[in-house]
Amino acid sequence: MSEAAPLYDTYMRAPLRFERGEGVWLFTESGERYLDFAAGVAVNSLGHAHPHLIGALKDQAEKVWHLSNLYEVPGQEKLSRRLTEATFADKVFFTNSGAEALECAIKTARRYQYSIGHPEKFHIVTFEGAFHGRTLATIAAGGQEKYLEGFGPKAPGFDQVPFNDMDALKAAITEATAAILIEPVQGEGGIRTVSKEFLRELREICDANGLLLIFDEVQCGVGRTGKLFAHEWAGITPDIMAVAKGIGGGFPLGACLATEEAASGMKAGTHGSTYGGNPLAMAVGGAVLDVVLEEGFLEHVRDVALVFRQGLAALQDRFPTIIEEIRGEGLMLGIKAKVPSSELLMAMRGEHVLGVPAGDNVIRLLPPLITTAEEARDGLARIERAAEALATAQLKKSA
């Protein structure tokens, strides 16, 4: 065994070392092949080593890597135009990560209220089970004690209410409220979907009270649910939206999108980023959109999602002592386990299929959006064998 690397001890890493990837597959240093239904926690939206992404990155790498925002960056202008044409937004700020996109969203909402003469309005209502990032502001927004512990006083201005509780939400709105922040589908919280009706009512409440509606689509956006963005299923739009993960297809890239009005307070000097919107990220982000916005691509996501949902429902019926519930939208799926989810995850890993742990004893399945129906069925067969092994062990234990 090699000597431990001098890294922070902040991760519980699985004892797997992957050397390369191809499509939905990852290959270890020893040549073992794993079906990657983790996708780097919904980041590798087009799988591994996608030729169009590789081509875009190589082409840009031979030109210029970094400029900073001291100068005009043509790639930013091009990608921002494509994003605004495809969404509700009029303005885009590019970041390197989801947490930075959320920081920008929070600042944009607060600055908007300040700019229209309401500096007292800086509170943002959030929801239990949420995950918005690891910065001091975003852990305060998420409100989960395990992420807040030991980092000093919680950043002020975040008022949390129970998930899907409209009465509690209405009671939390005060004269100091600036915005409401929500994930249309909670990822870390256990693949919990906010109902279309709830999202529509949020839009009405924000309009009636002069509040901004912020969607965190870092995990559920960019085709993950079968629409370009998850809120489209509800037929409403936010004022501000944070995106990341899938938009870069594996390259660090995030963005804060906003309407003209919501972004009106963000003047020169109010916010910035050294790396945000660098030419490499812009080239890869554009290549991701080339594929995701292609005619028929999102229909493919919905078709493969149906294969998964039907297969997982059958597994729930067959293994009721292992699987309690199937959750999610599109290719953002959750298996709520009756056994400790870590046991099911380990059993799946034993069958060479990867998932991601989440809250509420859930395992996330976040396959690349390019996954075929055949690959979905392969993964389902592996999960079936994992569940069967656990069910057999249960029988032996009770005998």
N, C-alpha and C positions, 0 to 999 in steps of 0.2 A: 504493500500500500504506500502511495506517495505521501510525502509530508504535506500537512494541511497548508493551503495557500493563505497568505496574510491578508485575508478579507474580513470585513465586518461580519459578525455572526448574526446577521439580520434575516437570513433566509434558511428555511428548512428544505434543503435541496434533495431531490430524489437521486439515488446513486446511478444515474444514467448520463452517459457522455456521448452526445450526438456529433457526428463528424460532417454529415451533409444531409440535405433534404431534396426530395423530388416530388412535386405535386403534393399529394396528401400523405406522403411517406417520409419518415425520418430514419436515418441509418446510424447505428452506433459505431464507435471506433472498431469494434470487433466484427462489424458487418450485419448485426441483427437489425431487422426491419420492424418499425412500429407505425401503426396507423395513427396519424396525428389528428385527434379530435379535440385537441387543446388549442392548436393554432396560435401558440404564444399568447394565450388569453385573448382570443379574438383579433389578434394583430395580423396574422398571416392570412389575410382575406382571400388572396389568390394562391395560397399554398406556397410551396418552397420552390425556389429557382425558376420562377415564371419567366419565360423567355422575353416577353414584352417589357417587364420591369427591369430585367437585366440589361436589355438593349438601351433603355432610357437612361439608366444609371451610368453605363459605360460611355454613352455618347456625351453626357454632361460632364463626367469625370475628366474627359479630355479637353474640356473648355475652361470652366472656372468652378471651384468648389464653394468658395465663401467670399462674400463681399461686405457683409454687415448691412444694416439699414441706413447707412450714410448715403447710399446711392440708390437709384432706381434699379429694381430687379425685374426684368421682363417676365421671368417665370412666375413671379407673384401676381403680376397683372393678369397673365393668361389664366392661371389656376383660379384666382379669385373671381374672374369673370365667369368661368365655367361653373363654379359653385353657386354664385348668385343666380345664374340662369336656371339652375336645376333646383333651387330651393326658394324659400320665402325671403331670403336675406338680400340686403343691399350692400353690406359692408363685411369685410373679412379681416381678421388679424391672425397671422400665422404664428404658431408656437412649435415647440419640440415634443410636447407630451400632452396627455389629457389633463393632468393636474394644472399645467400652465394655461390650458384653454379654459378651465374652470376659474382660475384666478382672474383671467381677463374678463370672463363673464360676470363674476361678482363685482369687479371694479367698474365694469361698464354700467351695470344696473345702479350701483351706488352713485356713480358720477352723473348719470342721467337725472336722478332725483335732485342731486345737488345743483345741477345746471339749470333746472327749471324752478329753483327757489325753495327746495325742500331738503336742506342739509340734514334735518332731523330724521329723514327717511333713509335708514341704512340697514335695517333689519331684513333678513331673508328667511322665509319659512321653508323648512326642509322636512324630510320624512324619515322615520325610524327604519333602520335597515339599509339606508343609503350608503353609497361609497362614492366619494367625489375626488379622491386623491390623497396624497400624503404630506402636503404642505401644511403649515400651521392653520391657514384659513380653511383648507379643504377638509382637514380632519375635524375641525369645528363644525363645518357644514354637515359632514357625515354623522357626527355625534356619537360614534361608537366608542365606548369607554376603553376598549382594548387598544385603540389607536391614539387615544388622548392621554392615557396614563403616563406620567413622568415627564411631560413636556411643558409644565408650568400652567398658568391660567389659560383656560379655553378662550380663543379669540372671540371677542364679543360680536353680537349682531346676528346670531343664528338661533332661530326659534323652531324647535323640532316638535312634530306632531306624529301620532301613530299612522302607519301606512294605511292608505285608502279610507281614512276617517274624515269625511267631509265636515261633520259638525265640529270636530277638534280644529280643523283647518280654519274654518270661519271664526272660531273663538280666538284663534291665535293672531288674527289680523288686527293691528292697532294703527295709530297715527304715525308710528315709527316704521311701519312695514314698507319696504321698497319693492320686493319681488317675491315670487315663489319659485323654488328650484326643485326639479324632480327628474328622475330617470323614468322614461316611459316603460322600460323593463329593467328592474333591479338585477344587476349581475351578481356582484359580491353578496348581496342580500339573499340570494337563493333563487334566482330566476323567477322573480315575482312580477307579474304583468299588471300594470295599472289599466283599469278598464277604460274603454273608449269614452264611456259616459262621464267618468271621473275627469278625464283630460279635458273634455268639452266644457264641463262645469268650471274647471280651473280657468279656462280661457274667459268665460263669462265673468267670473269673480274678479280677475285681473282688470278686465275692461271696465267693470263697474266701479272699481276702487282706485283706479289710476296706478295699478301695479304692473310690473313687467313679469312676463312668464318666461322662465329659463328652463330649457330642456338640456339635460346631460345625456347626450347620445354618443358618448365616448365608446361604449361597448356595443350598444344596440343599433348604431347607425351604419351607414355605407353598405346597405344591402343585407345586413345580417338577418333582419326579420322578413325579408321578401319584398319590402319596399325600400326605396333609397334611404329613407329615414323612418324610424318606427312610428313617430307621431302622425305620419300620413294615413295610417290605418284609422285614426280618429277624425280625419278630415278637418283638422285645425292646425294652426301654425303658432310657434312661439314668437317672442320678441328677440330672444337671444338663444343661441344654441352652441354648446361645446362639443366638438368632435375630435377624434384622434384614432388610435389603434388602426382599424381597417383602412383608413384613408391613406396610410403610408405603405400598406402591404408588407410591413416589416422594417421599413425605414422610419426613424423617429420623426413624426410629423403630427401636429395637432392644429386646430383652428377654432377661433371663436367667430361665429357668424351672427350678424345682428341686422335689424331693420335700420333704415336711415335715422329714424327718430330715436331709437334706443341707443344708437352709437353717437348721437349728436354731442354728447358731453366729452367724448374722447378726442381732445385736441392735441396738437403737437406738444410733445413733452410729457403727456399724462401717463404714458405707458410705453414699454419698449422691450426688445429682446435682441441679444447679439446674434444668436444663431437662427432665431425664428425666421422662416421663409427663405432659408439658404437655397442656392440654385440646385443642389443635389436633391433635396427634399421636394422641391417644386417639380422637378423632372419626374420623380417617381410617383408623386401624387397625381400628376397629370396622366401618367401611364395607367394607374389604378382606375381612374375615371374612364379612360378609354374602354376598358374591359367592362366595368360595372354598368356603364350607361349604354353599352351595346344592346341593340334590339334583341329581346329574348333572354337576356342574362338573368334578370330578376324573376322571370317566369321559371327559369331553370331552378333557381333557388327555392321557389315555392313548391315546385314539383318534387325535388329531392327531400324537402322538409316533410312532405306528405308521406314519403316512404319511411322516414325516420319516425314520425308520429305514430303511424300504423304499427310499425315494428315494435316500438317501445311500449305501446298500449298492449300488444300481445304478450310482451314479456312481463308487464305488470300483472296481467291476468294469470300467467303461468307461474309466477313467483311472488305470490302475495305476501309472503313472510320476508321477502328481501326488498321489494319495490313497493313504496306506498303511493306515489303519485308521479305523474309526468307533467312537466310544466314548460311554458315558453312559447315563443313565436318563431317561425322560420327555422333558421339554423342556429338559434340561440335557445338551446333546450336544457332542461334540468331533470335529473332523476332524484327525487326525494326518497332516500333509503329508509328502511325499517331497521336495518342493522347500522352500526356506525359507518358513515359514508366512507371513512378511510379504509375500511375492510373491503368495500365494493371497489373502491379506486385501486387498491392493491391487487385485487383479483383480476380487474380489467388489465392492469399493467402486466400481470402474468400471462394474459392472452395477447399481449403486444398491441393494446389499444390505449391511447392516452386521453384523459379527461382533466378537468380542473375542479378542485374543491371550492365550495361556496358555503355561505351561511345556511342555517336552517336544515343542516344535515343533507345537503344537496350536492350532487356532482354535476358540473356543467359540461355539456357537450357543445363545442363551438367549432365544428368542422370548417375547413376552408370552403368558401362559397363555390369553388369549382368542383367540389365533391360530386361524383357521379352516383346514379342510383345503385350501380353495381358495388361501388365502394361503400355506400351506405349499408347495403345488405351484408357486406363483409364485416363491417364494424358491428352491426347488430348481432351477427352470429358470434362474434367474439364476446360481446357483452352477455349474450345468452349463456355461453360456456362459463363465464365468470359468475353469473348469478346461480347457475346450476351447481357449481362447485361449493358456493356458500350455502345453498339450500341442502345439499348432501351433507355438509359438515354439521348443519343444524340438526338434521335427522339423527346422525350418529351420536350427537351430544345428548339428545333427548331419549335415545334408546336405552 
